[in-house]
């Protein structure tokens, strides 16, 4: 131990008073010397629990010297101002000598506590990073101290919820694209069949009609058109025959002409009615298509607003939703341990939500 320069601090003090002050601190000097060997021994030990506890005991014992020196310092200083300055100097020497040892021993004493804190922090950072991959804000969770099995259940719950949301979004997009494809195909096929509307083609066609069904329908409509054209040719031929027979007899001609006019008027009236019906059908189809398109646009807007509302929901509601999802897993597990683990995860999430 380095010799404490106490006498140097007593220069200028009356010899008897200097001797008194030195005598006051002498026992403490001896005590400090007595602890020097113990201090060197502790500092030389390998790091262990024993070293921590020994360092703590030695630090507390050495601290008593500082406390005693402080008490003597206060008593001596109160009597004489000059002696007080000298005592301050002596005390500062003791304080410097003791504080350094206290600090060093405190480092040794808290070694494992600091290591444990570092371990917990490392676990917290790792788990926080894992949960952030699933869009989870884990700032309110004590992930560092959470048991491994409870954390794994918690992480699996977040992972399933995240995966479910992604898959649902992807499926919705696939369904939307498929619906748009069907609608586009329906519109094009409808245009292709528009000239066969008189034969009921547009009433048969739907958005669910397959390509094979469409080509078959188109072929049927073409056949009907061919039959219709053939019938028209027959009508024209019959008119020609009636015209030729006109020369044979006036009477017969008039009767034939009258019949032909009536037949023609009836055919034209029928054709007009069919055209008007076809036009009305097209109008109804167009209005129905526009209504369906408007309804689809409204549905997409509602889905968008619902998704936005869900994204903006408070963390408490999100945690409760996740907790319910985790709890629903209990129906899918059979072992008691698994059910207990699921309920434990549900309790942790519910408690976290309640504390928000």
GUZA-442836 format. One record per residue (C-alpha): y, x, z; residue in one letter. Coordinates in steps of 0.5 Angstrom, whole numbers, padded with zeros to 4 digits, always signed. Each point is the difference from the previous one (the first is absolute). Example, Ala and Ser with C-alpha at 12.3 -4.5 7.8 and 13.67 -1.06 7.14 Angstrom:
-0009+0025+0016A;+0007+0002-0002S;
REM end
This chain:
+0000+0000+0000X;+0007+0002-0002X;+0004+0002+0007X;+0005-0005+0001X;+0007+0003+0000X;+0002-0004+0007X;+0004+0006+0003X;+0004+0000-0006X;+0003-0007+0001X;+0002+0002+0007X;+0005+0005-0002X;+0006-0001+0004X;-0003-0004+0006X;+0000+0002+0007X;-0006+0004+0001X;-0002-0005+0006X;+0001-0006-0005X;-0003+0003-0006X;-0006+0002+0005X;-0001-0007+0002X;+0001-0003-0007X;-0006+0005-0002X;-0004-0002+0006X;+0001-0007-0002X;-0003+0001-0007X;-0005+0006+0002X;-0006-0005+0001X;+0001-0004-0006X;+0000+0007-0004X;-0007+0002+0004X;-0002-0007-0002X;+0002+0001-0008X;-0004+0007+0000X;-0006-0003+0003X;+0000-0005-0006X;+0001+0005-0005X;-0007+0002+0000X;-0002-0007-0001X;+0005-0001-0005X;-0003+0006-0004X;-0007-0003+0001X;+0002-0007-0003X;+0003+0003-0006X;-0006+0004-0002X;-0005-0006+0000X;-0003-0003-0006X;+0003-0007-0001X;-0004-0005+0004X;+0000-0006+0004X;-0001+0005+0006X;+0006+0004-0002X;+0005-0006-0001X;-0002-0003+0007X;+0001+0007+0003X;+0007+0001-0004X;+0002-0006+0003X;-0002+0002+0007X;+0004+0006+0000X;+0006-0003-0003X;+0001-0004+0005X;-0001+0005+0005X;+0005+0005-0003X;+0004-0006-0001X;+0000-0001+0008X;+0004+0007+0000X;+0005-0002-0004X;+0001-0006+0004X;+0000+0004+0007X;+0005+0005-0004X;+0005-0006-0002X;-0001-0003+0007X;+0002+0007+0003X;+0006+0001-0005X;+0003-0006+0002X;+0000+0001+0007X;+0003+0007-0001X;+0005-0002-0005X;+0003-0005+0005X;+0001+0005+0005X;+0004+0005-0003X;+0003+0000-0007X;-0001+0007-0002X;-0007+0000+0003X;-0001-0006-0005X;+0002+0004-0006X;-0005+0005+0002X;-0005-0005+0002X;+0001-0004-0007X;-0001+0007-0003X;-0007+0001+0004X;-0002-0007-0002X;+0001+0001-0007X;-0004+0006+0000X;-0006-0004+0003X;+0002-0006-0005X;-0001+0004-0006X;-0006+0003+0003X;-0004-0006+0002X;+0003-0005-0006X;-0003+0005-0005X;-0007+0000+0003X;+0001-0008+0001X;+0001-0001-0007X;-0006+0004-0002X;-0005-0003+0005X;+0003-0007-0003X;-0002+0002-0007X;-0007+0002+0003X;-0001-0006+0004X;+0002-0005-0005X;-0004+0004-0006X;-0006-0006-0001X;+0005-0006+0001X;+0004+0003-0006X;-0006+0001-0004X;-0002-0007+0002X;+0007-0002-0002X;-0001+0004-0007X;-0007-0003-0001X;+0003-0007+0001X;+0006+0001-0005X;-0005+0003-0005X;-0004-0006+0000X;+0006-0005+0000X;+0003+0004-0006X;-0007-0001-0004X;-0002-0007+0001X;+0007-0002-0001X;+0000+0003-0007X;-0007-0003-0001X;+0003-0007+0001X;+0006+0001-0004X;-0004+0000-0006X;-0002-0007+0001X;+0008-0002+0001X;-0001+0000+0008X;+0006+0002+0005X;-0004+0003+0005X;+0007+0002+0005X;-0002-0005+0005X;-0007+0002+0001X;-0003+0005+0005X;-0004+0003-0006X;-0001+0007+0004X;-0003-0003+0006X;-0004-0006-0003X;-0008+0001+0000X;-0003+0002-0007X;-0004-0006+0000X;+0006-0005+0001X;+0004+0004-0005X;-0006+0000-0005X;+0000-0007+0000X;+0007-0001+0000X;+0001+0005-0006X;-0006-0004-0004X;+0004-0007+0002X;+0006+0003-0003X;-0004+0003-0006X;-0003-0007-0002X;+0006-0004+0001X;+0004+0005-0005X;-0006+0000-0005X;-0001-0007+0000X;+0008-0001-0001X;-0001+0005-0006X;-0006-0003-0003X;+0003-0007+0000X;+0006+0002-0003X;-0004+0003-0006X;-0004-0006-0001X;+0006-0004+0000X;+0003+0004-0005X;-0006+0000-0004X;-0001-0008+0000X;+0008+0000-0002X;-0002+0004-0006X;-0006-0004-0002X;+0004-0006+0001X;+0005+0002-0005X;-0005+0003-0005X;-0003-0007+0000X;+0007-0004-0001X;+0002+0005-0005X;-0007-0001-0004X;+0001-0008+0001X;+0007+0000-0003X;-0003+0004-0006X;-0006-0004-0001X;+0004-0007+0001X;+0005+0003-0006X;-0006+0001-0004X;-0003-0007+0001X;+0007-0004+0000X;-0001-0002-0008X;-0007-0003+0002X;+0003-0004+0006X;-0001-0007-0004X;-0008+0002+0002X;+0001+0001+0007X;+0000+0007+0000X;+0005+0001+0005X;-0003-0005+0005X;-0006+0005+0000X;+0003+0006+0001X;+0001+0003+0007X;+0002+0007+0003X;-0007+0000+0002X;-0003+0000-0007X;-0004+0006-0001X;+0001+0004-0007X;-0007-0003-0002X;+0002-0007+0001X;+0007+0001-0003X;-0003+0003-0007X;-0005-0006+0000X;+0005-0005+0001X;+0005+0003-0005X;-0006-0001-0005X;-0001-0007+0002X;+0007-0001-0001X;+0000+0003-0007X;-0007-0004-0002X;+0004-0006+0002X;+0006+0002-0004X;-0005+0001-0006X;-0002-0007+0001X;+0006-0003+0000X;+0003+0003-0006X;-0007-0002-0004X;+0002-0007+0003X;+0007+0001-0003X;-0003+0002-0007X;-0004-0006+0000X;+0006-0005+0002X;+0004+0003-0006X;-0006-0001-0005X;-0001-0007+0002X;+0007-0001-0001X;-0001+0003-0007X;-0006-0004-0002X;+0004-0006+0002X;+0006+0002-0004X;-0005+0001-0006X;-0003-0007+0001X;+0007-0003+0000X;+0000-0001-0007X;-0006-0004+0000X;+0003-0006+0003X;+0006-0002+0003X;-0002-0004+0005X;-0005+0005+0002X;+0005+0005+0000X;+0005-0004+0004X;-0006-0001+0005X;-0002+0007+0000X;+0007+0003+0001X;+0002-0005+0006X;-0006+0003+0003X;+0001+0007-0002X;+0008-0001+0003X;-0003-0003+0006X;-0005+0005+0001X;+0005+0006-0001X;+0005-0004+0005X;-0005+0000+0005X;-0002+0007-0001X;+0007+0002+0000X;+0001-0004+0007X;-0006+0003+0003X;+0002+0007-0002X;+0007-0001+0003X;-0003-0002+0006X;-0005+0006+0000X;+0006+0005-0001X;+0004-0004+0005X;-0005+0001+0005X;-0001+0007-0002X;+0007+0001+0001X;+0000-0003+0007X;-0006+0004+0002X;+0003+0006-0002X;+0006-0002+0004X;-0004-0002+0006X;-0004+0007+0000X;+0007+0004-0001X;+0003-0004+0006X;-0007+0001+0004X;+0000+0008-0002X;+0008+0000+0002X;-0002-0003+0007X;-0006+0004+0001X;+0004+0007-0001X;+0005-0003+0005X;-0005-0001+0005X;-0003+0007-0001X;+0007+0003+0000X;+0001-0004+0007X;-0007+0002+0002X;+0002+0008-0001X;+0007-0001+0003X;-0004-0003+0006X;-0005+0006+0001X;+0006+0005-0001X;+0004-0004+0006X;-0007+0000+0004X;-0001+0007-0001X;+0007+0002+0002X;+0000-0004+0006X;-0007+0003+0002X;+0003+0007-0001X;+0006-0002+0004X;-0004-0003+0006X;+0002+0004+0007X;-0005+0005+0002X;-0002-0005+0006X;-0003-0005-0005X;-0003+0006-0005X;-0004+0002+0007X;-0002-0007+0001X;-0003-0001-0007X;-0003+0007+0001X;-0003-0002+0006X;-0003-0006-0002X;-0003+0003-0006X;-0003+0005+0005X;-0003-0005+0004X;-0003-0004-0006X;-0005+0006-0001X;-0003-0002+0007X;-0004-0005-0004X;-0003+0005-0005X;-0003+0005+0005X;-0006-0001+0004X;+0000+0005+0006X;+0003-0001+0007X;+0004+0007-0001X;+0003-0002-0007X;+0002-0007+0003X;+0003+0004+0006X;+0004+0005-0004X;+0002-0006-0005X;+0003-0003+0006X;+0003+0006+0003X;+0004+0001-0007X;+0002-0007+0000X;+0003+0001+0008X;+0003+0006-0002X;+0004-0003-0006X;+0002-0006+0003X;+0002+0004+0006X;+0004+0004-0004X;+0003-0006-0004X;+0002-0003+0007X;+0004+0006+0002X;+0004+0000-0007X;
REM end
